[in-house]
Amino acid sequence: MSEQEREKQGVREDEVSKWKIGQHREWNWQEILQQQIAAGLVAAEPFRCPTCGTMRRNRICPVCGSIMDLKTMTETVHGDESAK
């Protein structure tokens, strides 16, 4: 086995050992959603927009632009009613 092959094998073993001991971690959508909920970026449950009626989780409605306070679930900025 040449020196280059041994170096490649050593690098490969290092990469594999990172996977085995958990230094490399895959993110799944459930973890990301839980982090966004904890940060207050999205609501835990989908809700209907009070202005246009679109179901959403986000603070800002993509259809009419209304902005909700997700802690109190009250509309802080009224959206465009013609964008239904």
C-alpha positions, 0 to 999 in steps of 0.5 A: 500500500502506497503512502497516498493510499494510506493517507486516503484510508486515514481520512476515510476512517476519520470521516467514518469515526465522526459519523459513529461518535455523532459529530456529524448530525443529520437534520430532519424536518421535525427538528427544524420545525420544533426549533422554529416554533421555539424561536417564535418564527412559526405557530405550532398549529396551522391557523386561518388568516383573519384577513384572507382566510388562507391556512398558514403557520408563518407570522406573515401571510404570503397572500395578503401580507397581514402580520400576526403576533404568534404568542397572543394570536392577534393580528398586528398589521392588517393585510390587503383585503383585495388579495383573496 
